[in-house]
Amino acid sequence: MYQNYIRKKEIAYLLFRKLWLIMRLTTIIILVTFMQVSASTFAQKVTLEYSNMSLKKIFKELKSQTGYNFLYTERQMSVAQPVNIKVKERMLSDVLVQIFKDQPLSYQLDNKTVVIRDRPQATTIPSSAPSAAGSDQETIKGRVTNERGEALANVSVRVKGNESAGTSTATDGSFTIRNLSPKATLIFSSVGYDQLSMELASMRAEDLAQLQVVMKSSNSQLEEVIVIGYGTTTRQRLVGAVDQIGAKTFQDRPVGNVTQALQGASPSLTIQQKSMDPNDNAMNINIRGISTVNSNAPLVVIDGIITEGGTLNKINPDDIETVSVLKDAGSTAIYGSRSANGVILVTTKRGRQNQKPSVNIGTQWGVQQPKILFSPVKGYENATLRNLALTNSGMDPQFSPEAIADLYAHQDIEQWNLPEIMKNSFQQKYNISVSGGGEKSSYLFSGGFYNQPSNFVGQDFAIKRYNLRTNLSTEIGRFKLTSILAYTRNNNLGNTAGSAIINASRLPSYYYYRMRADNGKYLVNNALTDQNPLAELNEGGYVKNDNDYFNINLNLEAKLLDGLKLRGIFGADIYADHRFIRRIQVPLYSDPNALQPQVYVNSDRNTEDFNEKASLLNFQLLLDYDKNFGSHHVSGLIGASNESYTRRQNELKMKFTDPVLGTPTTGTVIDPATARVTPNGTLQNSINSIFGRAGYDFESKYFAEFSFRYDGSSKFSKANRWGFFPSGSLGWRASDEQFMSWYKDHVGSLKIRSTYGVLGNQAVDDYSYYFTYESYPNSYGFNNKPVAAAGFNYASLDLRWEKTYNFNIGLDATFFRDKLTASFDYFKKRTVDILMAPQIPSTFGTSLKNQNLGEMNNEGWEINLTYHATTGAFRHQINANMGDSHNKIVAMPGDDRISTVDNITKLTRVGLPYNSYYGYKMAGLFQNISDIETSALPSGITAADLRPGDVKYVDRNNDGIIDARDRFVLGNGFPRFTFGLTYNLSYKDFDFSMFWQGVGKRDMMIRGELIEPFHQNYSYAIYQHQLDYWTPTNIDGQWPRLTANGSTASTNNFGKDSDLYLFNGKYARLKNLQIGYSLPKGVVSKLGLQRVRFFVNAQNLLTLSKNSWIDPESSEFDSNMGGSANSARNYPTLKYYGGGLNIQF
Amino acid sequence: MAAVHFTSCNKLDTLPTDRFTDENFWDYPENAEKMVNMAYNQLFSADRLWNDEALSDNIFEGRSNTDQRAIRNGTADPTLGRFGSEWSDLYGGIKTCHVYLENVDRVPGLDAALKQRRIAEVRFIRASLYFRLVNFYGDVPFFTKDITLEESKTIPRTPKATVMAFIHQELDECMTDLPSKDALPADDRGRITKGAASAFQARAYLYESNWNKVLEYCENLIKKQAEFGTYALFDSYPDLFTAAKEYNSEVILDYAYVPQLKTWNKLYDAAPISAQARLNGYAPLQSLVDNYITLDGNTIATDPNYSSDNPYVNRDPRMAATIVFHGGQWTDFDGTVRKIFIKPGSGGTDKERLDEYQGASANASPTGYYVKKYYDQTATVKYDAGLNIIMFRYADILLMYAEAKEALGQLDAAIWDMTIKPIRKRAGFEAAKALDFPTSGDLKTIVRNERRSELALEGLRYYDILRWKAGKTYLDGQVLGAKYGGNNSYIKLDIRRFDESRDYLWSVPRTQIDLNKNLLPNNQGYSN
């Protein structure tokens, strides 16, 4: 039996290998052969001669002539009028205008599909001036643009009551209609825009001379193209939980990267910017909360190619057309084993066919101001309080009255070190793009430059990003080739002073604690010793990254049969990273006149050189099917892919290099223990997949979809390698039912959708299923000669995929004639086989790698509202979104897992959210001796050690002693009720937008010197926000009385991981504010331009939070709720003020 | 087509390129050696030495609330980090030994004699790790073969006496397979020898107060040097702990560091700040200073010339070799000899003032003293020292011998003259009262104090106090620093607590009890 099983597996494996080979060859062959192929293209021109023919028949005929698909419902056909038409060699678009002129239906052209829909209500431009009578017969010229002033081609322009007089706009949006009655009404219609009618009689004469027509995007959005996994769909057909974020979110914002821009853009897309340091822009991306104890980071797909998460930030935000956030099983299962945390699909901009060349230039300049949120007390005050802390603990005071008087006398020359190492920085951003297209091809070229200098003083620390992108597509007969080539260079020049902020902030502002003397010498003092941050920033060297990223994306599409398409895709992400570190020694002097340096900053003079090359190759072969059979619409997709990742690294670290050059010199040491040669840093993995999707809908009213992926990964042993991840979806457009017609007419549309599926997560290290032995150089020595030692790593032989069962139910609705769009989703995820390191006794002697052990639930909801309104000349658009998730460990073997870092303890326990805060609860502060004597105290602490003003803890089990068993679950650090609010307003040539983002509920534990005055080991300071400590006259103080660290009372007060360290982390932040002005059309066109817009903007202008002294966004947590304790040693919050200019011609 | 160049895709069976797998690791004799080296690596460390010292009355950690400080202040509970980390580090080392012992037979082409010797080295290391375990925890899970995961979840504690019996037996057996130090080629210096095994036996019996056995194994080293290796007191006490004199005649076994490549840097946080140290994390205590006798051979209490206001003159020269006190000397990395100023207000320059006492929890020493012993003048910046840490040395053998003799009531002038006298002589004493067999005073106290002075800051003091059952005497009450406190008093630091019913043993780690209920009951005084 077992033998058979193995053999079957092997056969399957061989088959797959064959398949990959075939697939790769096919891809290549297609790519090669398309060059030679030049088959005849489908005709765009049509000839028709029918009278009283049914619309359906006409469609059939048009389809056979043009290859266009027609999408309609039987109900629509039943109301259609018979058609009389006689045209010869006319453009399809013109013919369609004619066919539909009397129909109660309208249509939209979407790529090669004509979507039939009910005709929306026509809007009428109200007359703004008394009518101006004209002559009998007029020639009207005009130009049609969208709301952004971009020219609209192929807009149908009809004359009400005179069907022969119609025309359509040229590529520049212009049109001319002759022989028009001055009382005529013009009707403009185009795909994706509301139909518009204009009464010429009500127009002013000067307007009539050159009619400016602005068409408004269709509000219903039903036909909006939504990018989904391996394809697109329309809003109407969408049954999964997908948010699509448009280009507007990314344009004209002074954000450093795509992730920053996505913050608050979609409900339950939680992004935490842990640090605002441009050189260390650590951010978490999370979709729908925590579902596993391993990485909860979503999968990132760029233009159809799965990539590394970090690549997202290598893209120029201005190059983005849309970002789709796929949240539920229905939409993500097609990404199978890596989809459990959701998927972010990025689609970059491309040119459009039949678009005349358009050039966009955008620039932005601004100032980033660092805001330090806390401040020290005056020097003499610090010294006085220091003495108080010492004497409170029975120790001798440190400062004599004379010393304090001296500090008092010198307070006017006091300087705090932290502001001295920060400065404002000037940020710049430039973008240019050229796009356009002919009948068969389109192109886009873009280039961008972004420069954000650091706010640290010293050298020119900054990040600089250079982007280039070309996006070309050509149709040759049945073939369409799309090629995307993109290049990104990231230059990151950072400092070596990793502790600059703590070292600058922890010193009191005593006037004699100076980092640099007036004569320029850097100083050392008894609190700073060899860690002078100013010296290190100014002269201590740098960490220089220059990272290249090259992206190739070739996509060849071939139409095989009616509705059947074959696509071959080759993608390559090529990374070449280089990091060079120089730590330059800087002398520090014990006093300004000392001749010999006392110590050096960076005394070991390290030079480090690191290189990494990585490539992620992607082959896909996809077969697409999409066809209508009457009211039935069937779509299908089947694909196969291989992704191969190879990474190679090498690294060299040298100590005691030449002080000037950083090169090896006498005494230079190379440590083999940290050196890496290519085999050390080599990583290879591979994943083979088969995936597919089958969809069916009836009358665009009932939808059903099934999708799956079958993944085989090199991260697992043969027996557990393959995983199957299916999902099913159902949708119902309830408002399209006959019995809902009243609702539809009076309220709006309503769709209900639901999906269920199994998703995977492969948060597994490579090679985990091998028992390995590693060599550690320089682990011991005999006779002062180093020797290597060997260590071992146990294998996790039985490793399998984590699986997430994912249920989603959602509702899409519109209200007030589509003015308000709303969607609501509820989800529930259950993850099983979660990879966790087993808790094993230390007596076993080593740790084990992750095994499939845990089980976790995660549920939540999200809501997204968009409201459009026009009041007079004001147009408003409001988008509000909010999401929440809540997780719970359902099962895990063994007991609670408790991890403590410094004073912050996290607990993982069945029934509780993952990594909950855990600790003691304060029962206030002791107010009198008898309370101390009768209360339970921490083990080892006696009543004699404490005084009123010290912390009293809750004796949870009433056993008279405070010990580990008295701990409570104190909260959880994962953000809940995350929200975003955008308000866009336009008035004539002005536009205004405002974007708020925030968190409705979050617990935040913070420890360290910003909580404990004179914090052990680091801080000699007390800050302003710590002054509300207990004293006999301030018995309601927030903080315990001042005590000296190391004293038993201090151990009692600050040594326990208690809710003393717990803070409310909710906040709302005005992330972005922008006011723009576009030059009037007349001025612009005189300049020969299309559009000129100026704007001013600001970022992080206002923050509402409970704690003034810490940025509420800072968090210790990474994507799996891990990370060290939050010590609030943050890079200051940055406020941005700037402006910019957009020019289009 | 560019695409063709990228068409190689990875297979699903990818092998690591930078490490061995279980399939091939043991095919190479070099790899077996590497596993032995790992056992050596896990034998001991500078961290362990200094942290053990911080458990004693020699050192005060003023900078932060370390685990050692919590133990000493009586506030440790079973969740204390060090209770858990010692346990897991030591069993980790034991695992390495077992993995070696159980796989070494797989290695082809291994020289039989070498293999036998290596096995003895590894068994010594295993015994040493168990010894440390029982000293901390008393009864511990005990096994001599690699255990399965299942066994590790149920294994109960074995009485300390059984483990000790095993250690003694192992060492006796290893002794025959180990070479004498004299037979070691130079490149093997630092390997475990017959002499080391005998020294370990002596120490193990010492901790059991099995005096006759202590004498037996000390005598191996004192009287049977032809067999056990030639050892002698090294000429200079200060030079004993220098890189230049590594592997000197007195060293029986040391834990190896290699200049620049395998280093330790505890003195970065213990040396005077003016000497490019960062801060003071390990400060010697007044109690240690007071232990040193005067050059005249008197204790400070009995010496008529002693003044607590001028306490550092006329004292045991080992004090200056071990501790930096006000007015003491320091030799900088560049060889400059400087006077150190610790008394507040005494420094003449900003640099000198860096070392001044400024109160508790400053960068400068909280006790008014800095560490000198084990200062490696050849260390690179930040005190990265390649200096070996001595685990067993000949003076210790002599002191153990003297102590055992005293305990047996046999410490006479002859024994004194072959043990303590040469040690004091080497230390630099000249006065007859210091060198000759004492005619007054309590011999036991004299021997114990001698041990403390000679072996201070070498990681042994804590164990001595425990085996003397003298916790209440040495590890209880207020800790004092130099006489820079208010009103010319001694600096008052922590109030330590020693619970006689509890603190001779550590708690079994809380996490381990949770994972294996058979470890219960916990040691007395700790919650289960």
Interface residues (C-beta under 8 A of the other chain):
Chain A: Y13 W20 R24 T27 I28 L31 V32 L390 G394 M395 D396 P397 Q398 V524 N526 A527 T529 D530 Q531 I552 L554 F570 A572 S590 D591 A594 Q598 V599 Y600 S603 D604 S615 L617 F619 N642 E643 S644 Y645 T646 K655 F656 V669 D671 P672 A673 P679 N680 G681 T682 Q684 N685 S686 N688 G712 S713 S714 K718 R721 D766 Y767 Y770 F771 T772 Y773 E774 S775 Y776 N778 S779 Y780 G781 F782 N783 N784 K785 P786 V787 A788 A789 A790 G791 F792 A795 Q839 I840 P841 S842 T843 F844 G845 T846 L848 G894 D895 T900 P938 S939 G940 I941 D945 D963 A964 R965 F1014 Q1016 N1017 Y1020 A1044 N1045 G1046 S1047 T1048 T1051 G1055
Chain B: M1 A2 A3 V4 F6 T7 S8 C9 N10 K11 L12 D13 T14 L15 P16 T17 D18 R19 F20 T21 D22 F25 N31 E33 K34 M35 N37 M38 Y40 N41 G62 R63 S64 N65 R69 A70 N73 G74 T75 A76 D77 P78 T79 G81 G84 W87 S88 Y91 G92 I94 K95 T96 H98 V99 P141 F143 D146 I147 L149 S152 K153 I155 A186 D187 D188 R189 G190 R191 E246 Y247 A256 Y257 V258 P259 Q260 L261 K262 I273 S274 Q276 A277 R278 L279 T349 D350 K351 R353 L354 E356 Q358 G359 A360 S361 A362 N363 A364 T380 V381 K382 D384 G386 G485 G486 I491 K492 L493 D494 I495 R497 P509 R510 T511 Q512 D514 L515 N516 S527
